[in-house]
Amino acid sequence: MPHAETPGIQTAARGRLRWWTELPLIALVYACYSAGRLLARGDVTTAVDHGLAILRIEKLLYLNAEHPLNRLFTREPWLGVPADFWYASLHYLITPLILIWIFRSRAVHYRAARTWLMTSTFIGLIGFTLLPTCPPRLLSPTHGFVDTMAQYSQYGWWAGDASAPKGLGGLTNQYAAMPSLHCGWALWCGVMLWRYGGTRLTKIAAVVYPLVTVIVVMGTANHYFLDAVAGAAVMGAGLLLTPYVLRGAERVRARFEGRGSLIAAGSARAAAGTSPAAEASIVSGGCQTSAGERFPRQRESRFDSGAEPGASPTDAGDGAAAPAR
């Protein structure tokens, strides 16, 4: 018995997926993400006020884990240096690798997974625009934070401008801290590994990767704990919106495919030199036209047994009744 498909994270991919169509789409979304971070700069004073407000809320809720973690990473290079590399690189490596893995081995789930990630990313860009936030490392030193990436910059490709390569710090928006998409993307990776990994190792990685990412972003003074919470909330909102985005995309796709079919059919008729009216061969009862004929003529039906092909009504005799027309 057929049943209706429920859209969601396990929505089956309609049509065959092609990497040469997926790659430009992902590149476009990443370009929008980078441009959004760059353009949503906001006022520095406002960003600092937002950062201090988050810090005060965390202290009231006894959630201020940033200070002890940052002091630990600052004091212990064997923790601080790997944490800086983790922050600067893994979300650019792990996220696309898992996306490629789902594309190749879990294709039926790929479109929903990709749509969830992209929808959440666009929601995060809205957060960057509406709530520019100064990260802990850029607050005044009186607030007790140390920029570990600046402290250990001799070990990596970055300078004092977060994870941007040396000399390219002006190409990034350092006040796009709320929400933390580092944590949001890590959560997405964890869900994908847990759901589709199937082994104990992938289950462990599904828990460890997002958890360590949260610790890293706080210990390196790049994000507050509430930034990480906001990143998880953004991913939750993206997950809820994914079925609607998929349905909207299917409607747009069906509309374009319908128009393409009409255009192709019209082109085929034009190439054949026919029109819809000319395709019908029957003009009236018993009168037909065929290829090469300009006027319809009477088609002779199957002859009765004993009748001669050349016989006419007058050949049957004077008293014979004429056949009905």
C-alpha positions as CSV (number, residue, x, y, z in Angstrom):
1,M,0.0,0.0,0.0
2,P,1.6,3.3,-1.0
3,H,2.2,5.8,1.7
4,A,3.0,9.5,1.7
5,E,6.6,10.5,2.2
6,T,7.3,12.5,5.3
7,P,9.8,15.3,4.5
8,G,12.6,15.7,7.0
9,I,16.2,14.6,7.6
10,Q,15.6,11.3,5.9
11,T,13.8,12.6,2.8
12,A,14.9,10.6,-0.2
13,A,16.8,12.4,-2.9
14,R,14.6,12.9,-6.0
15,G,16.6,12.5,-9.1
16,R,20.2,11.5,-9.4
17,L,22.6,13.8,-7.6
18,R,25.6,15.0,-9.6
19,W,28.8,16.3,-8.0
20,W,29.2,18.9,-10.6
21,T,25.9,20.5,-9.7
22,E,26.4,20.1,-5.9
23,L,29.9,21.6,-5.8
24,P,28.9,25.0,-7.3
25,L,25.9,25.2,-4.9
26,I,28.1,24.5,-1.8
27,A,30.7,27.0,-3.1
28,L,28.0,29.6,-3.5
29,V,26.7,29.1,0.0
30,Y,30.2,29.3,1.4
31,A,30.8,32.5,-0.6
32,C,27.7,34.0,0.9
33,Y,28.8,32.9,4.4
34,S,32.2,34.6,3.9
35,A,30.7,37.7,2.4
36,G,28.1,37.9,5.1
37,R,30.7,37.7,7.9
38,L,32.7,40.4,6.1
39,L,29.9,42.8,5.5
40,A,28.1,42.5,8.8
41,R,30.7,44.5,10.7
42,G,28.5,46.8,12.8
43,D,29.8,49.3,15.4
44,V,32.7,48.2,17.5
45,T,31.3,49.9,20.6
46,T,28.0,48.0,20.2
47,A,29.9,44.7,19.6
48,V,31.8,45.3,22.9
49,D,28.6,46.1,24.8
50,H,27.0,42.9,23.5
51,G,30.1,40.8,24.5
52,L,30.1,42.3,28.0
53,A,26.4,41.7,28.4
54,I,26.8,38.0,27.5
55,L,29.6,37.8,30.1
56,R,27.4,39.3,32.8
57,I,24.6,36.9,32.0
58,E,26.9,34.0,32.2
59,K,28.2,35.1,35.6
60,L,24.7,35.4,36.9
61,L,23.9,31.9,35.7
62,Y,27.2,30.5,36.9
63,L,28.1,29.5,33.3
64,N,31.4,31.4,33.1
65,A,33.7,28.5,32.1
66,E,35.7,30.7,29.7
67,H,38.1,32.2,32.3
68,P,39.5,28.9,33.7
69,L,39.7,27.3,30.3
70,N,41.5,30.3,28.8
71,R,44.0,30.4,31.7
72,L,44.7,26.7,31.3
73,F,45.3,27.0,27.5
74,T,47.5,30.1,28.0
75,R,49.6,28.3,30.7
76,E,49.9,25.0,28.9
77,P,51.2,25.2,25.3
78,W,50.6,21.4,24.8
79,L,46.9,22.2,25.1
80,G,46.8,25.7,23.7
81,V,48.7,25.1,20.4
82,P,46.6,22.0,19.3
83,A,43.5,23.9,20.4
84,D,44.5,26.8,18.1
85,F,45.0,24.4,15.2
86,W,41.6,22.8,16.0
87,Y,39.9,26.1,15.9
88,A,41.6,27.4,12.8
89,S,41.2,24.4,10.5
90,L,38.9,21.5,11.5
91,H,35.6,23.1,10.7
92,Y,36.9,23.7,7.2
93,L,38.0,20.1,6.8
94,I,35.6,17.9,8.8
95,T,32.4,19.5,7.6
96,P,33.0,19.1,3.9
97,L,34.5,15.6,4.4
98,I,31.3,14.4,6.1
99,L,29.2,16.1,3.5
100,I,31.2,14.2,0.8
101,W,30.9,10.9,2.8
102,I,27.1,11.3,2.9
103,F,27.0,12.1,-0.8
104,R,28.9,9.0,-1.7
105,S,27.6,6.4,0.8
106,R,24.3,7.8,2.1
107,A,22.9,9.5,-1.0
108,V,19.3,9.0,0.0
109,H,19.9,11.3,3.0
110,Y,22.2,13.7,1.3
111,R,19.8,16.4,0.1
112,A,18.1,16.8,3.5
113,A,21.5,16.8,5.3
114,R,22.9,19.4,2.9
115,T,19.8,21.6,3.2
116,W,19.8,21.5,7.0
117,L,23.5,22.7,7.0
118,M,22.9,25.5,4.5
119,T,19.7,26.7,6.1
120,S,21.3,26.9,9.5
121,T,24.3,28.7,8.0
122,F,22.0,31.4,6.5
123,I,20.3,31.8,9.9
124,G,23.7,32.3,11.5
125,L,24.5,35.0,9.0
126,I,21.3,36.8,10.2
127,G,22.6,36.6,13.8
128,F,26.0,38.1,12.7
129,T,24.2,41.0,11.1
130,L,21.7,41.7,13.9
131,L,23.9,41.0,16.9
132,P,27.6,41.9,16.3
133,T,29.5,40.6,19.3
134,C,33.0,41.1,20.5
135,P,34.7,37.8,21.3
136,P,36.4,37.5,24.7
137,R,39.9,37.8,23.2
138,L,39.2,41.3,21.9
139,L,37.9,42.6,25.2
140,S,40.1,44.9,27.3
141,P,42.8,42.9,29.1
142,T,41.2,44.0,32.3
143,H,38.5,41.4,31.7
144,G,41.1,38.7,32.1
145,F,41.2,37.0,28.7
146,V,44.3,36.2,26.6
147,D,44.2,35.7,22.8
148,T,45.9,32.3,22.6
149,M,46.1,32.5,18.8
150,A,48.1,35.6,19.0
151,Q,50.2,34.1,21.8
152,Y,51.0,31.0,19.8
153,S,51.0,32.6,16.3
154,Q,54.6,31.5,15.7
155,Y,53.3,27.9,15.4
156,G,50.6,28.5,12.8
157,W,49.7,30.5,9.7
158,W,47.6,33.0,11.6
159,A,48.6,36.3,13.3
160,G,46.6,38.2,15.8
161,D,43.5,38.2,13.6
162,A,41.7,35.0,14.7
163,S,42.3,32.2,12.2
164,A,42.9,34.4,9.2
165,P,46.3,33.9,7.5
166,K,48.9,36.4,8.2
167,G,48.3,39.7,6.4
168,L,44.7,38.8,5.6
169,G,43.1,39.8,8.9
170,G,41.3,42.7,7.2
171,L,39.3,40.2,5.1
172,T,37.5,38.8,8.1
173,N,34.9,40.1,10.5
174,Q,36.2,39.5,14.0
175,Y,33.0,40.6,15.6
176,A,30.9,37.8,14.1
177,A,30.9,35.7,17.3
178,M,27.2,35.2,18.0
179,P,26.2,32.5,17.2
180,S,29.2,30.2,17.0
181,L,28.9,28.3,13.7
182,H,32.1,26.5,14.7
183,C,30.0,24.8,17.3
184,G,26.9,24.6,15.1
185,W,28.7,22.9,12.3
186,A,30.4,20.5,14.8
187,L,27.0,19.6,16.1
188,W,25.8,18.9,12.6
189,C,28.8,16.7,12.0
190,G,28.1,14.8,15.3
191,V,24.5,14.1,14.3
192,M,25.6,12.8,10.9
193,L,28.2,10.6,12.4
194,W,25.9,9.2,15.1
195,R,23.0,8.7,12.7
196,Y,24.7,7.2,9.7
197,G,28.1,6.0,11.0
198,G,27.0,2.6,12.3
199,T,30.2,1.8,14.2
200,R,31.3,2.4,17.8
201,L,34.2,4.6,16.6
202,T,31.8,6.9,14.7
203,K,29.5,7.1,17.8
204,I,32.4,8.1,19.9
205,A,33.6,10.7,17.4
206,A,30.0,12.0,17.1
207,V,30.1,12.9,20.8
208,V,33.8,13.9,21.1
209,Y,34.0,16.3,18.1
210,P,31.3,18.8,19.1
211,L,32.1,18.6,22.8
212,V,35.8,19.3,22.2
213,T,34.9,22.1,19.8
214,V,32.9,23.8,22.5
215,I,35.8,23.6,24.9
216,V,38.3,24.8,22.3
217,V,36.3,27.9,21.3
218,M,36.1,29.0,24.9
219,G,39.6,28.1,25.9
220,T,41.1,30.0,23.0
221,A,38.8,33.0,23.9
222,N,37.1,33.1,20.5
223,H,33.6,32.5,21.9
224,Y,31.5,32.6,25.0
225,F,29.6,29.6,26.2
226,L,26.3,31.3,25.2
227,D,27.7,31.6,21.6
228,A,27.9,27.8,21.5
229,V,24.4,27.5,22.9
230,A,23.2,29.9,20.2
231,G,25.0,27.8,17.6
232,A,23.1,24.8,18.7
233,A,19.8,26.7,18.6
234,V,20.5,27.9,15.1
235,M,21.1,24.3,14.0
236,G,17.8,23.3,15.7
237,A,16.0,26.1,13.8
238,G,17.6,25.0,10.6
239,L,16.5,21.4,11.2
240,L,12.8,22.5,11.8
241,L,12.9,24.6,8.6
242,T,14.5,21.9,6.4
243,P,11.3,20.1,5.4
244,Y,9.7,23.4,4.3
245,V,12.8,24.4,2.3
246,L,12.9,21.0,0.6
247,R,9.2,21.3,-0.4
248,G,9.8,24.8,-1.7
249,A,12.8,23.7,-3.7
250,E,10.8,20.8,-5.2
251,R,8.0,23.1,-6.3
252,V,10.5,25.5,-7.9
253,R,12.2,22.6,-9.6
254,A,9.0,21.1,-10.8
255,R,7.9,24.4,-12.3
256,F,11.2,24.9,-14.2
257,E,11.1,21.3,-15.4
258,G,7.5,21.8,-16.6
259,R,8.5,24.9,-18.5
260,G,11.5,23.1,-19.9
261,S,9.3,20.2,-21.2
262,L,6.9,22.6,-22.9
263,I,9.8,24.4,-24.6
264,A,11.4,21.1,-25.7
265,A,8.0,19.9,-27.1
266,G,7.5,23.1,-29.0
267,S,11.0,23.0,-30.4
268,A,10.5,19.4,-31.5
269,R,7.3,20.3,-33.3
270,A,9.0,23.2,-35.0
271,A,11.8,21.1,-36.1
272,A,9.4,18.5,-37.6
273,G,7.4,21.2,-39.3
274,T,4.1,20.2,-37.7
275,S,1.6,21.8,-35.4
276,P,-0.7,20.3,-32.9
277,A,-3.6,20.7,-35.4
278,A,-1.7,19.0,-38.1
279,E,-0.9,16.0,-36.0
280,A,-4.4,14.7,-36.1
281,S,-5.0,12.6,-39.2
282,I,-8.7,12.0,-39.0
283,V,-10.7,14.9,-40.4
284,S,-14.2,13.4,-40.3
285,G,-15.8,10.0,-40.3
286,G,-14.3,7.9,-43.1
287,C,-12.2,10.9,-44.4
288,Q,-8.5,10.9,-43.6
289,T,-5.4,12.6,-44.7
290,S,-1.9,11.1,-44.6
291,A,1.6,12.4,-45.1
292,G,1.9,14.0,-48.6
293,E,-1.8,14.6,-49.1
294,R,-3.2,18.1,-49.3
295,F,-6.9,17.2,-49.3
296,P,-8.8,14.5,-47.5
297,R,-10.4,11.7,-49.5
298,Q,-12.6,8.7,-48.8
299,R,-10.8,5.7,-47.4
300,E,-12.2,2.4,-48.6
301,S,-13.1,0.1,-45.8
302,R,-12.6,-3.7,-45.6
303,F,-14.6,-5.3,-48.5
304,D,-17.3,-7.8,-47.8
305,S,-16.7,-11.4,-48.8
306,G,-17.4,-11.9,-52.5
307,A,-17.2,-8.3,-53.4
308,E,-14.8,-7.3,-56.1
309,P,-12.3,-4.5,-55.4
310,G,-13.3,-2.7,-58.6
311,A,-17.0,-3.2,-58.3
312,S,-19.3,-0.1,-58.1
313,P,-22.9,0.2,-57.1
314,T,-24.1,0.2,-60.8
315,D,-22.3,-3.1,-61.5
316,A,-24.6,-5.0,-59.2
317,G,-27.6,-4.8,-61.6
318,D,-30.5,-2.5,-62.2
319,G,-32.5,-3.7,-59.3
320,A,-29.8,-3.8,-56.8
321,A,-30.0,-1.5,-53.9
322,A,-27.2,1.1,-53.6
323,P,-25.0,0.6,-50.5
324,A,-25.8,2.9,-47.7
325,R,-23.4,5.8,-47.2
